[in-house]
Amino acid sequence: MEHRISHKGMDELLKQLEDDYVKAVKGNESKTVEDFIETF
């Protein structure tokens, strides 16, 4: 089964992921990578 998503849809998803990642990094108080990943 093949799933298709438009370029615009993909751009929107990637932008949201980037925004979430930047927010997680800026607010990061984790001491380990595992803690960061769980928080993210």
Summary of the structure (lengths in Angstrom):
residues: 40
radius of gyration: 14.0
end to end distance: 29.7
largest distance: 40.8
contacts: 65
relative contact order: 0.12
helix: 68%
strand: 0%
